[in-house]
Amino acid sequence: MKYIYMLFVMTLLSMSVYAKEMKPLSKLNASGMVTDILIDDGKLYASTFGGVVDIFDIKTKKLVDTISLPVIKDFMGDAVPPKIYSVDRLGDKAVMVSEGKSGYRNIFIYEGTTLTQISDSKFFMKEALFVDEDHILLGLLSSEIILYKISTKEVLYRKSIKESTSGGSAFSDMVLSEDRKTVVTADESGDINLFNVADFKHLKLYNGQNLDNVYKVDYKKGIIITAGQDRRCAIYKPDGKAYYVHGKFLIYAAALSPSAKIGVFASTMDNELQLFNVRSKNKMGLLKGHNATLTDFAFLNETQFFSSAEEKTILFWDISK
């Protein structure tokens, strides 16, 4: 009798877990493996390993345009498309960091139909974000941040994160606040730092939740979410409270909904996504569909978002159902 009861309980539990497993609502096909995605003005921008940014109409889920970067020569002297590491957009401009000569990185600005390389400096950049239409923030692998003025091609400052903190580990990611006045940085130390963009004044250090490299970070409504190599998805709140949710594998990507009420992170070796309630910490559902390492998320609203991986398929989810 006891065995039958335990079997019944296990069956109910398995049914409950299965009920919470979600499938994507639709799929988009990119031209190459996707490195970064963002939503702007009704369109989804997806940068790829193949030197192309694919632009999709969100309503129709159709490819409507592309941005192609010039080929580079690899170490064998062959012409190859450059890997694009990041893409950002503001107004009518897009900024991209891509693979350059001898392992260095290039920065391109795309405006209208014009593509301009704004810097060929020998920087090992990983990411570029618009502060406004004339200024971009650059994150270097050396754990330095550069504020760059586009119109004058001027470096306004080049600051090391370790000057203000105990860091100095290799840079991994950064994200601007909604008003683009502050920036959150992440690195391989597991520490998270908050800086003022205008003068790079250090505002706050967040630590204690991640013990190793933080691959990705997001920042909404004053709340920070991290994607940790230590299988921890950490949450830092403005009131000083912090916690982490365990993943079952290295967490390569994480993001917050626009209100920061819902979190999502890459949770398992099978590239499944875990949803959870940021306030209660309760796990809400497991999302299945990707076949490669997760790279990014882009929320359209509170219940709909896109996810990308090192594959050509971008998935669209609707968790309201």
Secondary structure, 3 states (H helix, E strand, C coil): CHHHHHHHHHHHHHHHHHHCEECCCEEEECCCCEEEEEEECCEEEEEECCCEEEEEECCCCEEEEEEECCCEECCCCCEECCCEEEEEEECCEEEEEEECHHHCEEEEEEECCEEEEEECCCCCEEEEEEEECCEEEEEECCCEEEEEECCCCEEEEEEEHHHCCCCCCCEEEEEECCCCCEEEEEECCCCEEEEECCCCCEEEEECCCCCCCEEEEEEECCEEEEEECCCEEEEECCCCCEEEEECCCCCCCEEECCCCCEEEEECCCCCCEEEEECCCCCEEEEECCCCCCEEEEEECCCCEEEEEECCCEEEEEECCC
